Amino acid sequence: MKKSLEEHAERFSEHAADYDESQDSPEYRAAADLVVGHADAGSDETVLDLGTGTGAIALPLAESAGRVIGRDISEGMLDRARGKAAERGVENVAFGEGRFRDPNVPEDADVDVVTSNFAMHHLGDDEKREAIAEIAALEPRRFVLGDVLFFGEPDPDDPFYSPEVDDPATVGVLADAFTDTGFAVTAVEMVSDQVGVLVGDRIEDRPGIEDPEGEP
Ligand SMILES: C[S@@+](CC[C@H](N)C(=O)[O-])C[C@H]1O[C@@H](n2cnc3c(N)ncnc32)[C@H](O)[C@@H]1O
């Protein structure tokens, strides 16, 4: 991690008021839409959105999911998310403090789907692996990660990220972390050479190949 958690939290809180307007790139929009689409959360399901920010993923997910838990380290971003939920009358979403490696999931929550968009690249690669292991320990049926990540060698003259604060991984590092923690990588969406979406389905929840109805 190139900055401490506190530095990241402070930086995002300072920009919370204009964050939504600043996220207008086609790559960001495409990744956000893909994350929401792949989450495919049902009305009886609980979604945990990590690095939820101002609720760009959590709020649309709340339209179909039964319950959405948004977690972030920035109180400024969380306040904004809460304000938007209140304005829109969304009642099945709760925003609160939580971090990738300590998501602070309420005791009564059984998480079915974990999502995260444009947030994990703030962690170093070892920290990403730890975070993905933490997510796997919640035993969701699916983990959908949209982020700045490298499909090849990024053009040093055209970085989609800020090298001084961001630490994107290669798609290979992330895919290995998924499989090492019990997720089958079931989709990889390449939005650009520096933005993508990975979908991991928990292997234990996938139907057997010989019996697609799910019998072991
Ligand atoms: C670029 S914003 C993305 C917000 C939102 N997911 C979206 O798609 O617009 C990144 C967010 O990740 C949060 N963040 C950074 N490091 C984090 C960590 N270790 N745990 C939880 N949230 C973190 C920041 O506070 C910020 O709100």
The ligand as an SDF file (V2000), in Angstrom:
LIG
                    3D

 27 29  0  0  0  0  0  0  0  0999 V2000
  -12.1950    5.1050   -6.2360 C   0  0  0  0  0  0  0  0  0  0  0  0
  -13.2790    4.8930   -4.8530 S   0  0  0  0  0  0  0  0  0  0  0  0
  -14.4610    3.7090   -5.4960 C   0  0  0  0  0  0  0  0  0  0  0  0
  -15.8000    3.8440   -4.8240 C   0  0  0  0  0  0  0  0  0  0  0  0
  -16.9100    3.0000   -5.4230 C   0  0  0  0  0  0  0  0  0  0  0  0
  -16.6830    1.5790   -5.2390 N   0  0  0  0  0  0  0  0  0  0  0  0
  -17.1440    3.3150   -6.8700 C   0  0  0  0  0  0  0  0  0  0  0  0
  -17.1740    2.4000   -7.6910 O   0  0  0  0  0  0  0  0  0  0  0  0
  -17.3410    4.4930   -7.1970 O   0  0  0  0  0  0  0  0  0  0  0  0
  -12.2960    3.8890   -3.7640 C   0  0  0  0  0  0  0  0  0  0  0  0
  -12.8990    3.7400   -2.3690 C   0  0  0  0  0  0  0  0  0  0  0  0
  -12.1740    2.7200   -1.6870 O   0  0  0  0  0  0  0  0  0  0  0  0
  -12.0340    3.1090   -0.3440 C   0  0  0  0  0  0  0  0  0  0  0  0
  -10.9120    2.3470    0.2240 N   0  0  0  0  0  0  0  0  0  0  0  0
   -9.5890    2.5040    0.0060 C   0  0  0  0  0  0  0  0  0  0  0  0
   -8.8910    1.5940    0.6870 N   0  0  0  0  0  0  0  0  0  0  0  0
   -9.7930    0.8370    1.3660 C   0  0  0  0  0  0  0  0  0  0  0  0
   -9.6980   -0.2750    2.2630 C   0  0  0  0  0  0  0  0  0  0  0  0
   -8.5200   -0.8090    2.5990 N   0  0  0  0  0  0  0  0  0  0  0  0
  -10.8300   -0.8110    2.7610 N   0  0  0  0  0  0  0  0  0  0  0  0
  -12.0540   -0.2990    2.4150 C   0  0  0  0  0  0  0  0  0  0  0  0
  -12.2100    0.7530    1.5800 N   0  0  0  0  0  0  0  0  0  0  0  0
  -11.0910    1.3080    1.0590 C   0  0  0  0  0  0  0  0  0  0  0  0
  -11.8440    4.6160   -0.4020 C   0  0  0  0  0  0  0  0  0  0  0  0
  -12.1200    5.2430    0.8180 O   0  0  0  0  0  0  0  0  0  0  0  0
  -12.8090    4.9960   -1.5200 C   0  0  0  0  0  0  0  0  0  0  0  0
  -14.0770    5.3400   -1.0290 O   0  0  0  0  0  0  0  0  0  0  0  0
  1  2  1  0
  2  3  1  0
  2 10  1  0
  3  4  1  0
  4  5  1  0
  5  6  1  0
  5  7  1  0
  7  8  2  0
  7  9  1  0
 10 11  1  0
 11 12  1  0
 11 26  1  0
 12 13  1  0
 13 14  1  0
 13 24  1  0
 14 15  1  0
 14 23  1  0
 15 16  2  0
 16 17  1  0
 17 18  1  0
 17 23  2  0
 18 19  1  0
 18 20  2  0
 20 21  1  0
 21 22  2  0
 22 23  1  0
 24 25  1  0
 24 26  1  0
 26 27  1  0
M  CHG  2   2   1   9  -1
M  END
$$$$
